[in-house]
Amino acid sequence: MPKILLVEDNEMNRDMLSRRLERRGYEVNIAVNGLEGVEMANSIMPDLILMDMSLPVMDGWEATKNIKADSVTQSIPVIALTAHAMSGDREKAIQAGCDDYDTKPIELSRLLTKIKAFLPDS
């Protein structure tokens, strides 16, 4: 069962997305801020990280930079999730180390396509 780390501070988004992913056979672990996301990436070694960019304590940009700077976690794919759909935001996410980018509100079929690109056996 592929393991996804969902780093999301909004409870409604977290609950909805985690339930939908679990129904599709993913094990979902949850962090509620960027620092917790970095710590959990190291402790549980997920197969993929869904990273909200607007987070308390440490934002998603900084958390992703930390994950990608650590030789233990740098190979874990990170998909940025953000309500910021401004021009240049995708480039900013990629520069921070994200492997892909998706906008909120989440369109599940589009996100699942991106997840499956990183986890082809799922």
Secondary structure, 3 states (H helix, E strand, C coil): CCEEEEECCCHHHHHHHHHHHHHCCCEEEEECCHHHHHHHHHHHCCCEEEEECCCCCCCHHHHHHHHHHCCCCCCCCEEEEECCCCCCHHHHHHHHCCCEEEECCCCHHHHHHHHHHHCCCC
